[in-house]
Amino acid sequence: MLPTTIGLIWAAGVLAIGGVELDLFAVFAVVTFVGIGVDYGIHLVHRYQHRGDATRATAELAPVILVAAAITLLGYGTLVNSSCPPLRSIGLVSAVSVVTLATASVARAAGIADDGAA
């Protein structure tokens, strides 16, 4: 849960700095991305438990998580160009959230791997 929390805090910060106002649709998007962020973490923890090596688990899953995030980003990112403001809001919040959640998950996993190797 820690990477998900960190990723959502980063997303909130980026959106606040950008002056983005959250509407009801954007809040629903954030709830969806809580699940996606937790999913990234579950995969990392499961792989670590299976392999017993944090460095190897991170090396195996970081590219997969980043590709999954890129595909999600492409899907939701297209909404940024929508002429409908609520859809545009969902697209913007989704794009920022996916990037921050994937970054936080991979960075946390790499941090755990570095701590385990030390």
Backbone as a ProteinNet text record, in pm:
[ID]
protein_1_A
[PRIMARY]
MLPTTIGLIWAAGVLAIGGVELDLFAVFAVVTFVGIGVDYGIHLVHRYQHRGDATRATAELAPVILVAAAITLLGYGTLVNSSCPPLRSIGLVSAVSVVTLATASVARAAGIADDGAA
[TERTIARY]
81.7	0	85.4	206.8	291.7	318.4	357.9	378.5	251	137	10.3	-17.6	1.9	-20.5	74	200.7	299.1	264.1	228.9	192.5	72.5	-28	-147	-115.8	-27.1	14.1	89.3	178.4	249.1	150.5	52.8	-46.9	-124.3	-166	-238.8	-151.9	-23.7	66.9	84	102.5	118.6	-8.5	-123.4	-249.9	-272.4	-234.7	-249.8	-156.8	-34.7	60.1	10	-50.5	-105.6	-237.6	-292.1	-417.5	-539.8	-531.8	-642.4	-745	-870.2	-978.2	-1040.1	-1059.6	-1117	-1269.2	-1330.4	-1475.7	-1511	-1637.9	-1682.5	-1626	-1617.6	-1564.6	-1417.7	-1342.2	-1200.2	-1180.1	-1265.7	-1256.6	-1282.9	-1378.8	-1402.7	-1280.4	-1213.3	-1091.4	-983.9	-971.4	-871.8	-901.9	-1027.3	-1065.6	-1025.6	-1043.8	-1003.7	-853.8	-778.7	-633.5	-577.3	-654.4	-613.2	-599.9	-697.8	-693.5	-577	-547.9	-436.6	-303.6	-289.8	-166.9	-144.7	-252	-242.1	-204	-257.4	-226.2	-76.9	-16.8	127.1	203.4	164.9	231.8	214.5	94.6	68.9	157.6	170.8	255.7	400.7	448.2	586	606.3	514.7	525.9	518.8	426.5	412.9	540.8	595.2	717.8	833.6	840.1	945.9	931.9	809.7	788.1	822.7	793.2	820.3	970.7	1037.3	1179.8	1270	1227.1	1310.2	1423	1422.6	1527.9	1463.5	1475.2	1409.2	1467.5	1598.1	1660.8	1609.3	1602.4	1554.1	1405.7	1326.3	1183.2	1161.3	1238.5	1226	1271.3	1381.4	1432.3	1333.2	1264.7	1168.6	1039.2	993.6	861	859.5	966.9	966.2	930.3	991.4	952.3	805.9	757.8	618.4	523.5	553.6	469.8	472.2	588.6	598.2	523.8	527.9	452	302	259.9	117.5	72.6	156.9	123.9	117.2	207.8	206.9	80.1	37.9	-84.6	-205.4	-209.9	-318.9	-315.5	-196.2	-179.5	-229.8	-199.7	-249.3	-401.5	-458.6	-604.1	-676	-636.7	-702.7	-654.5	-529.6	-473.3	-545.5	-608.9	-682.7	-799.8	-845.9	-957.6	-917.6	-788.7	-742.1	-785.5	-798.2	-837.1	-988.1	-1065	-1210.2	-1266.9	-1376.4	-1443.3	-1534.8	-1561.1	-1645.3	-1556.9	-1578.1	-1492	-1479.4	-1586.6	-1567.6	-1475.8	-1487.3	-1398.9	-1254.6	-1239	-1105.4	-1042.5	-1123.4	-1077.7	-1034.1	-1114.4	-1078	-945.5	-930.5	-807.6	-684.9	-696.1	-583.5	-546.5	-645.7	-620.9	-566.7	-619.3	-573.9	-429.4	-396.2	-259.2	-159.5	-188.7	-98.3	-91	-204.1	-207.2	-130.8	-147.3	-77.4	73	119	262.8	318	250.4	301.3	291.2	185.5	171.8	277.3	299.6	401.6	540.3	567.2	696.5	717.3	616.7	628.5	646.1	574	585.2	723.9	772.8	903.6	1014.1	1001.7	1103.1	1106.1	990.8	986.5	1043.9	1011.3	1065.4	1217	1264.7	1410.8	1475.4	1407.6	1459	1467	1366.6	1367.2	1480.7	1498.4	1606	1741.6	1759.4	1885.9	1910.5	1805.1	1818	1851.5	1792.3	1816.2	1957.3	2012.2	2145.3	2254.1	2221.9	2322.1	2356
-121.4	0	126.9	116.7	235.7	299.3	221.9	284.9	347.4	284.2	340	473.7	478.4	603.2	712.3	677	774.8	822.7	729.1	765.8	858.2	832	918.3	1055.9	1061.6	1191.5	1270.6	1202.3	1269.7	1318.9	1235.5	1275.6	1397.6	1396.9	1511.9	1637.4	1622.2	1736.4	1791.4	1702.3	1745.6	1814.7	1756.6	1817.3	1952.3	1962.5	2090.1	2195.7	2157.9	2251.7	2296.5	2204	2236.4	2312.6	2330.8	2404.7	2329.4	2196.2	2114.1	2098.5	2132.6	2114.4	1976.8	1904.3	1771.1	1779.1	1721.3	1709.4	1566.6	1535.9	1404.9	1292.8	1315.9	1215.4	1188.1	1292.4	1276.5	1199.5	1222.2	1149.6	1001	968	827.9	766.7	843.4	794	763	849	826.5	696.5	671.4	547.2	426.5	435.5	327.1	305	410.7	398.1	354.6	363.6	301.8	151	93.8	-48.8	-86.4	-5.3	-34.2	-24.6	76.1	91.3	-24.7	-69	-183.9	-308.5	-321.3	-434.9	-439.5	-325.5	-321.5	-374.1	-328.1	-370.7	-518.6	-569.7	-712	-798.4	-760	-837.9	-838.1	-723.5	-716.8	-801.2	-791.8	-869.9	-1019.2	-1058.7	-1199.4	-1251.7	-1175.2	-1219	-1226.6	-1131.3	-1134	-1258.6	-1291.4	-1410.6	-1537.5	-1538.9	-1656.7	-1673.7	-1563.7	-1568.5	-1561.6	-1486.7	-1468.6	-1369.1	-1300.7	-1205.6	-1077.5	-970.8	-845.2	-786	-797.3	-742.1	-812.9	-943.7	-1020.8	-994.2	-987.7	-960.4	-824.8	-725.8	-592.3	-591.9	-658.8	-663.7	-731.8	-833.2	-904.8	-826.5	-757.1	-695.6	-547.8	-475.7	-332.7	-306.8	-377.4	-353.6	-388.2	-493.1	-534.1	-427.4	-376.4	-271.8	-146.5	-110.6	9.6	-6.6	-125.1	-148.8	-144.6	-207.5	-203.4	-59.6	18.5	159.3	237.1	208.3	277.5	245.8	120.1	82	150.5	153	222.1	371	426.8	568.7	600.5	513.6	535.6	528.6	433.8	418.5	537.1	571	682.6	817.2	822	948	1007	922.3	974.1	1063	1043.8	1125.5	1271.3	1297.1	1434.8	1523.9	1468.4	1545.4	1552.7	1502	1501.3	1643	1662.1	1792.7	1803.7	1692.1	1689.6	1712	1822.1	1853.4	1741.2	1670.1	1562.3	1450.4	1416.5	1314.6	1364.1	1491.9	1550.6	1546.8	1573.1	1569.2	1428.4	1328.3	1188.3	1154	1197	1168	1228.6	1353	1421.8	1357.9	1336.3	1275.1	1133.7	1061.3	924.3	921.9	1009.1	1012.7	1043.3	1142.8	1178.7	1065.5	1007.3	900.9	777	737.4	618.1	638.8	753.3	781.1	779.8	846.9	853	718.6	643.9	512.8	414.5	411.1	320.1	361	490	538.9	503.4	525.8	495.4	345.8	263.3	117.8	68	110.7	65.2	122.8	249.3	310.6	244.4	213.5	145.9	5.6	-64.3	-199.7	-193	-95.6	-80.4	-44.7	35.2	69.5	-51.3	-136.5	-259.6	-349.6	-356.7	-440.4	-387.8	-257.1	-199.4	-224.1	-212.9	-238.3	-384.3	-473.7	-615.8	-655.4	-585.3	-617.7	-564.2	-463.9	-401.2	-483
0	0	0	50	58.3	-79	-179.7	-311.3	-368.5	-342.7	-391	-323.4	-193.2	-119	-167.6	-182.1	-229.7	-370.5	-458	-594.9	-601.1	-518	-516.3	-458	-359.8	-305.1	-411.1	-484	-593.8	-699.2	-733	-833.5	-785.8	-659.7	-604.9	-609.4	-579.6	-584.3	-725.2	-820.7	-960.4	-1009.2	-977	-1019.4	-951.5	-823.2	-752.4	-810.6	-839	-899.5	-1036.4	-1109.1	-1241.1	-1234.8	-1115.2	-1099.7	-1149.1	-1150.9	-1199.5	-1087.6	-1119.2	-1022.9	-1044.2	-934.5	-944.2	-942	-1043.5	-1043.2	-1002.1	-999.9	-955.3	-1042.8	-1171.9	-1262.8	-1233.9	-1206.6	-1176.1	-1045.8	-948.6	-822.4	-845	-930.4	-964	-1031.8	-1114.7	-1180.4	-1076.8	-977.4	-871.7	-798.1	-769.5	-700.8	-784.9	-913.1	-1003.6	-995.6	-988.9	-989	-854.9	-749.7	-623.6	-646.6	-712.9	-743.6	-832.3	-931.3	-1021.5	-947.3	-861.9	-783.9	-688.2	-624.4	-534.4	-614.2	-732.2	-818.7	-850.6	-882.1	-908.1	-786.8	-669.5	-546.4	-517.6	-541.2	-516.7	-606.3	-731.3	-822	-774.2	-728.8	-680.1	-554.5	-461.4	-337.6	-368.3	-454.5	-489.8	-555.4	-647.1	-714.3	-615.1	-522.9	-420.7	-332.8	-293.4	-211	-289	-416.1	-499.4	-524.9	-555.1	-589.3	-466	-364.1	-245.6	-265.3	-376	-409.1	-461.9	-384.7	-421.4	-549	-567.5	-687.8	-812.7	-806.6	-921.3	-947.4	-840	-856.1	-922.1	-878.4	-937.3	-1083.3	-1110.6	-1248	-1341.7	-1291.7	-1374.7	-1394.4	-1290.2	-1297.1	-1333.3	-1311	-1343	-1489.5	-1584.4	-1723.9	-1751.5	-1688	-1708.4	-1654	-1535.6	-1476.2	-1563.6	-1613.5	-1697	-1828.9	-1887.6	-2011.1	-1982.4	-1872.4	-1835.3	-1811.7	-1745.6	-1721.4	-1852.7	-1944.4	-2074.4	-2153.1	-2149	-2219.8	-2157.2	-2024.1	-1954.1	-1985.8	-1988	-2019	-2159.2	-2254.9	-2390.7	-2396.3	-2324.5	-2325.5	-2263.6	-2143	-2075.1	-2126.4	-2172.7	-2219.9	-2338.8	-2416.9	-2532.2	-2489.4	-2367.3	-2318	-2295.8	-2284.9	-2264.8	-2380.4	-2499.6	-2618.4	-2639.2	-2545.2	-2559.3	-2555.5	-2626.4	-2623	-2500.7	-2434.1	-2314.7	-2190.6	-2116.3	-2001.6	-1897.4	-1859.1	-1761.7	-1813.2	-1940.6	-1996.7	-2003.5	-2037.2	-2040.6	-1901.6	-1799.5	-1661.2	-1621.6	-1658.4	-1630.6	-1699.8	-1823	-1896.4	-1831.6	-1788.6	-1726.5	-1593.3	-1508.8	-1377.9	-1395.4	-1491	-1515.9	-1562.8	-1654.7	-1706.4	-1595.7	-1516.7	-1406.7	-1304.2	-1270.7	-1170.3	-1214.9	-1339.1	-1389.3	-1383.9	-1426.1	-1425.7	-1283.1	-1191.2	-1053.9	-982.4	-1006.2	-941.2	-991.4	-1121	-1175.3	-1126	-1124.9	-1077.1	-930.5	-848.7	-705.5	-682	-755.7	-737.9	-775.6	-889.7	-935.1	-846.5	-808.2	-721.6	-584.6	-530.4	-399.8	-409.5	-515.3	-532.5	-548.5	-622.6	-639.9	-505.9	-425.7	-293.2	-202.5	-209	-130.1	-178.8	-308.8	-363.5	-319.7	-320.4	-277.3	-129.3	-48.7	95.6	121.9	43	61.5	19.4	-77	-126.5	-34.3	45.2	132.1	252.1
[MASK]
++++++++++++++++++++++++++++++++++++++++++++++++++++++++++++++++++++++++++++++++++++++++++++++++++++++++++++++++++++++

